[in-house]
């Protein structure tokens, strides 16, 4: 059995020092523990023909553990498998509401997602429910993100608030932005019908 351990998003990134148990269905027990080398590889020789389960025990601190893999070993052959690890990622859901009535959701409001150095990572527009999801970002690379509103509805004031959000591993963080509706005033002047100078 030859195992290749790689980053899910970039197979050129090889993951060393990842530990696996090999479980034999025939013997109903773990028959060995193996760790990937610097090239992200494990080579296990002289396995009996049959069914096995590869169980990942630990991985890099920024990665999620992979799912167990069922493997069938055939005679006089090398079975090769690639096991992917996905970086731990977080995501943000932006919810856009009316400041006076949070039940009113605002669609068509545009946001920018920024890194900690204020580089724009993506642009978002709220949907008919007043919501939009960001991409999923690796915690290793983006522990915090910033959100700022760049365009809103004609009848609302643009929010100048920039929110900094700490990403949570494998979770969606909800962030609510409020928009103040543009407001005006009416002045009523009461006058005599025959003489408008009389108030």
Secondary structure, DSSP 8 states (H G I E B T S, - for coil): -EEEEEESS-TTSB--S-EEEEEETTTTEEEEEEE--TTSEEE--S--SEEEEEEEEE--TTB-----EEEEE-TT---EEEEEE-B-EEEEEEEEEESS-TTSB--S-EEEEE-TT--EEEEEE--TTSEEE---EETTT-SEEEEEEEE--TTB-----EEEEE--TT-EEEEEEEE-B-----------SS-TT--
